[in-house]
Structure formats: C-alpha cells, structure tokens
Amino acid sequence: MADFQGRSAIVTGGARGIGAAIVAELAKEHLGVVIADLLDHDGAALAADLAPNVIFRHLDVTDEDGWRRVIDDAEAEFGPLGVLVNNAGILDFGSIETQSPSLFRHVVDVNLYGSWLGMHLAVPRMRAAGSGAIVNISSTAGLTGYAGIGAYVASKWGLRGLTKAAAVELGSASIRVCSVHPGPIHTPMTAGMPDSVAAAQPLPRFGEPEEVAAMVRFLITEATFSTGSEFVLDGGATA
Ligand code: NAD
C-alpha cells in the first residue's frame, strides 16, 4: 500500500460531481486534501463538511499563478505534495462544422492544458518528496469517438496520451500516472441526459460518482505497480 501519510493531495474540480466524491474518498484515507475549483460556494461548503483535513482554494486550472498558489497552500497546510487528481473538465457540444473555434480552444484549454499545467508544476514537488501519484480523469471519449463532441473527444484522447508520456518519464522518480475513463455518471454535467444514453450498455444504467472515486482511491493507495494504464468504468460500453 502506498504511504501518503503526512502528504497533501489536490483534486481539481472537487467542489461537486465526481471530484467531490473523490475528495470525500481521499479524506477517509487521512490525506490532507485541497479542493481546487471555480465554484467558491460549493467548494467551501464541502470543505467545511470534511474539515479539518480538507480545505478549499479557488482555482481556474488554466491559470499558472493560481496553480502555484494552490500547490504552495497545499504543502503549507498538509505537507509535501503526494497526490494530484486532474478531474476538472467541461463538455461542449458541436460538430466539426458547427463548433465555435473559441469554444473548441476553451474545452482543450481546460481539459488538457489545465491538466498538463498542474502536472508541470506538481511534479517537481513530488520529485523533491521522493514519490507521487497522479490520476487524470479522462473518459470513454478518450478511448473511442463520439459524434457532436469533437473538442471533448480530442481533449480526453490528449489527456490519455499525456498520461502515458508522463508515466514513461516519471517512473524512475517513483511517480505513477494513470488515467480513468468513466462512461455516463450521474453528475451535474450529465443532468440533461436521458436514461436512454446508458440503455445499450451491458450494465444499462448511469454510474455513480462514488464508483469512480473508489477506483481513484485504489489507484492512489493500492495500485503500486500500475503506471501509464487506462482504468475503465463504463458499464461495459466499450467491451
Ligand atoms: P461536473 O460539471 O459536475 O463537475 C466539474 C467540476 O469541474 C465543477 O466543479 C467545475 O466547477 C470544475 N471546473 C470546470 N472548469 C474548471 C476550471 N477551469 N478550473 C477549475 N475547475 C473547473 O462534471 P463531472 O461529471 O463531475 O466531471 C468530472 C470529470 O469527469 C470531468 O473531467 C469530466 O469530463 C469527466 N467525466 C465525466 C463523465 C460523466 O458522465 N459525468 C464521464 C466521463 C468523464
């Protein structure tokens, strides 16, 4: 079992949905967790519920100075950075022909560049501390193609590739990097989607955020010989 006692963790997009479930799961492991999100009200409320080993810090994951502040605060509050979960993400709809160029860039900025920026700034701290675990929340959209969400698909394939590149680079520093690929999960992001989205899956239902969080906890605390791999939770959709 990986020992991150006395180390800090950062979960981006941790104020609600899958991220909030991951924060709660890591808090149970006695990690000091920073919720890093745009949603001040939700983030502060969740941190208050899970105090004292969870705090909230406002972060836009595309903001380099913001990342530096969050990492400094995490280490000052809870110890050397041990865990980073790049979970913040956005979904925008548009076909290749109709997607607005600025929204395409925005989706890739948040989902891919924001995750890279976090790794870029977190890895030197993990290297200094002697180990680390990074989990990047991709999607089944990082394993296959879907019509009408090309920006999202591109960003999630990019995040999967970045995971592999980082795993190859960082193994010798005892820093593990894996990607998680959920299918449809009940969160605010999928609130408008009908149940029929999941109907054709071998397990014909939406997943719950807690099911993703359990996988993320396993990757951080138990999967000590896994790096650069994809972990799929999709009710069998891509089987
Ligand atoms: P959600 O919309 O409920 O939560 C996303 C969180 O990310 C929000 O708290 C939001 O404020 C935060 N966020 C968005 N942009 C940000 C930014 N620039 N900086 C900081 N925080 C930001 O979504 P969710 O369903 O919980 O999704 C979490 C992750 O899981 C996303 O990366 C998403 O792509 C991925 N995912 C979700 C599903 C699903 O079905 N819900 C499936 C596959 C993958």
Boltz pocket constraint, residues with backbone or C-beta under 6 A from the ligand:
constraints:
  - pocket:
      binder: B
      contacts: [[A, 12], [A, 13], [A, 14], [A, 15], [A, 16], [A, 17], [A, 18], [A, 19], [A, 36], [A, 37], [A, 38], [A, 39], [A, 59], [A, 60], [A, 61], [A, 62], [A, 86], [A, 87], [A, 88], [A, 89], [A, 90], [A, 110], [A, 114], [A, 137], [A, 138], [A, 139], [A, 140], [A, 181], [A, 182], [A, 183], [A, 184], [A, 185], [A, 186], [A, 187], [A, 188], [A, 189], [A, 190]]
      max_distance: 6.0
